[in-house]
Amino acid sequence: MWKRSDVERLTGLTRHMIQDLCNPNTSGDGLGFWEPAISKPGYSRFDEGDLLAFYLVRQLMKAGFTLKEIESAVFDLMEDDDSFERALRRKATVLHRRRAELDSKLSALEYLEVAATAATDDRLYAVMEVALTQSAERAVQVATTETQAAEADEVLVRRGMRELVAAVLGVLRGEGAPAEMGGRGIAPLVAGWARAVADLLADDAAPATAGAQRLIRKMAHAVAGEGASAGRHAGNACDALASEDAGNVRDALACEDAGNVRDVLASECTSSARDALAVRALAAFLNESENGVPIELVFGEGSFAFLAQAAVARVNDMDKQLR
């Protein structure tokens, strides 16, 4: 026979764990899981079977089972079916979810540490920069998976999303529209997008209306790598086709300079794979709630929800066209 102190030493279970497992008072702290070979007030002795039972308890606890889950897990183990396997899978799911939460917290700590090294006045913006950049990366990954995009398109859209983040931070820092980065012009477009959102909200426009969808197309086109100039030209040509003055554009197609117009229409008015990737990336980015504050401060009150819904509406419309 073994004493309780022996069981502690041989299994790694603490005194209180053993007491709780053996305590029959389940209305209190007792779990009523196990009755030792000899159990008297203030006196217990354990035999070989007890040692094996507590050895099993220790192994289950190492796998993440709590004391309250032990009895059910042991019964599952002794069943002649897949009960124990299902119990292990459930526990694995819980632990994977917990690990993901811990990884997320560790990642947040890392970029907070980056912010700690920045100048005091810039720390908040440093936090925003890392958080928004990580969100943009997640958005591109989601969009790439959904569209099975080509690597070249993924690279350009990732760069465009980073430019968008830089432009948002520039406005928040009071830099206005900083110089174009890499020859592309997302930053100068932000103020115009903000005015467009304000006008749409003032008109109580729905996110799925033509104006809202036109804005999302322009934003996506810029993110897709075409920048300010191409975005403006494409928007003008596309808008003209839908307007009463569409005849002017059609006339241009018949003239000697029609090549330029056709090139713009072919590259910008059609739903290119890169633009489709950019729209999905924008939708994913704008639907992460943690981005709400910086987007709202840059584009105006009510803009975050409006842009998120407009981007989703655009994605849904593209999906319908593919069916």
N, C-alpha and C positions, 0 to 999 in steps of 0.2 A: 504494500500500500504506500501511496505517496501523499505527502502533506500539500496543502495549498501553496506554500512557498516553493515546493519542488515543481509544481505545475507551472508557476510563474516563470521559474528559471528555465524549464524545458521547452516552453512554448512561446515565451515573449509576451504573453498576456499579462495585464496588470491585475493587482488584487481586486480592484473595483470592477474590472471587466468580468472576472470569474464570479465575483459575488452577484453581480447583476444577472449573469447568465443562469446562475443556480437559484436565484431568489424566486420562489413560487408566487410571491405577492405581485401579481401583474397589474393590480390597481394602483400600485405605487411605482417604485423603481425597478421591480423585478420583471424579468423577461420570461421566467418559467421555461427556459429552453432545456436545461439539463439537471438531472438529479444525481449527485455523486453516489458512489457505492455506499458510503457511510455519511449521513448528514444529520447532525444534532446541533442544537443551539450552541454556537461557539466552537464547534468541533466538526471537521470534515476530513474524510480520507478518500483518496481516488485510486481506482484500479486501472488496468491496462485499457479497458474500454473507454474510461474517462479521458485518459491521456490521448487516445486516438481522436476522440471527439473534439477535444480542445486544440489538438494539432490541426484538424480540419478547419476549425473556427479561425485560427490564425492565418491559414492560407487564404481563406475567403476574405478576411479583413485586408490582407495585402492586396487583393484584387479590387478593393474599394467598397466591399459590402459593409454596411453598418451593423452594429450589434442587433438592431431591430430587424434587419433583413436576413440575419443568419439562419434562423429556424426555417424560413421558407426556402432558402437556398439549399439547405441540407436535405430537406424533404424532396426537393426537385432532383438533387443528385442521386437520391436513392430510388427514384421512379424509373421504371423500365420503358422510357420513351424519350422524347427530345426536350422534356421540361427543363433539364439543367442547361442544355445548350441554349434554349431560348432565354433563360435567366442570364446567362453569360452575355448574350448579344444585347439584351436590354441594358445591362450594366456598362458594356462597352460603348453604347450609344450615349449614355449619360456622361461617361468619362471623356469621350471625344468632344462633346459639347462643352464640358467644363474646361478642357484643354484649349479649345478655340477661344473661350472667354479669357482665359489667362494669357494666351498669345496676344490677344487684342489689347489687353491691359499693359502687357510688357511693351508692345509696339507704341502705345500712347506714352508710356514713360520715356521711351527712347527719344521721341520728338520733343517731349517736354524738357528733356535734358539738353537737347540742341538749343531750345529757346533760352535755357538758363545761361548759355554762353554768349547770347546776343546782348547788345546794349539794352539797358533797362527800358528805354522808350520804344524799342523795337521788338520786345519779347512777345507781345500779343500777336504781332504780325508774323513773327517767326513761327509761332504755334499754328496760325492759320495757314501759312505757306506749306508746312509739312502735311497738315491734315487735308487740305484741299488737293495737294499733289497726290497723296495716297488715294484719295477718293477718285480723282481723275484716272489714276492707273487702274483701279478696280473697275471703273466704268468702261474703259477701253477693253479690258479683259472680258467682261461680260458681253459687250457688243461683238467682239471678235468671235467669241464662241457661238453666239447666236447666228452670225452671218457667215461663219467660216471664211472670213476675209483673207485676202492675200496679204502676205507679210509686208509688202511695200505700202499698201493702204493702211495697215495697222501702224506702221512707223510714222506715217504722215499725220494720222489722226491723233496718235499719242502726242506728237509734237504740238499739234494744234490745241489739244486740251491743256497742255502745259502753258501754252501762250495765253489761253483764256484765263487760267489761274493767275498768271503773272499780271495780266491786264486788270483783273479784279483787285488784286493786291495793290496795284499801282494807284487805282482810284481811292482805295481805302487809306492809303498812305498820303493821299493828297497830291499825287504826282500828275494828276490829269491824264493825258494820253501820251505815254512815253514813246520814244522813238521806236520805229518798227524793228522787230527782232528778226534777224535772219532774212531780211528783205520782204517779210510778210507783214500784214497790217491788221491784226485783230484788235490791238489796243485802241487805235483811232476809231474803231467801229463801236466801242462799248457805249459811248455817250449817245450815239444815234439809236442803238438798241434800247437804251433806257428810256429815251423819249418816245419810242414806238410803243413800249410797254405801257408807259403812262397814258398815252393817247387811247390805247385799246381799253385800259381799265376805266378811263374816264367815260368812254362810250359804252361801258358795260358789255363789251364784246366777249363772246364765249371763246374758250381756248381752241375750239374746233373751227372757228370762222376763218374765212379766207385771209384776213389780215394777220391773224395770229399765226396761221400756218405759213404764210409768206415770211414772217419774221423768223420762224424756226428754220425754214429752208435757208435763209440768208446766214443765220448763225452757224448752221451745220456746214454750209458751203465754205465759210471762212475757216472753220475748224478742220475741214477736210484738206486744207492746204492751199487754197487759192488766194487767200488774203483779201485786203480791202478792195483793190482795183477790180479784180475778176468778180468779186461778190457784187459790187455795184453794177457792173456791166450786165452780169447775168440777170440780176434782179430787174433791171430796166427792160431787158429784152423779154423776159418771162412775163412781167407785168403788162407789157405792151400787147402781147398776144391775147391777154385776157381782157383788155380794155376796148373802148370804142375806137381807139386810134390804131387798132391792130393792122389796119390797111397800110399804114406807113411802113410797118415792118415787112409786110408781104411784098410791098413795092420794092423794098430794099433787096429782097431775095431775087428779084428779077433784074436788078441792075448789075453793073460790072463789078461793084464792090461787095456783092452778095457773099463772097467767100468768108469774109470776116464775120458777118452776121450768122452765117450757117455754122461756123466754128463755135461761136459763143452758144448758139442754141443747142448744138449737138452735145457740147461738153457740160453745159450748165442747166438746161431746162429738162434734160432727161434725168431719171433717178439713177445716177451712177452708183456703182458698188461702194465707192469711197464716201459719197454723200450719205448713203444709207447707213454705213458704219458710223459716220459722225453723228447722225440723228439718234441712233441707238445709244451711242456713248453719252450724248447730251441728256437723253431721257434718263439713263441710269444715274448720271451725275446729279441731275436736278431732283431726283427722287430719293436721294440720301438726305434724311432730315437734318443731319449735322451740318450740312452746307447752307442751311436756311438763313442764318444770320448774315454771313458775308454777301450772299447773293441779294438778299433783301435790302441791305444797306447800299449796295451799288446800283441796283435796278429799280428801287423804290418800293414803297409799302404795297403789299399784295402781289409783288412780282414773282416771288419764289413759287407759290402754289400755281399761279397762272402759267408760268413758263413750264413747270413740271407737267401740268395737265396738257398743255399745248404740244409738248414734245411726245408725250404718250399718244396723243391723238394722231400725230404725224406717223408714229411707228405703226399704229393700228391701221392707218390708211395705206401705208406701204404694204403691210401684210395682206390686206384685202386685194391689192393690185396683183400680188403674186399668186393668189389662189386661182 
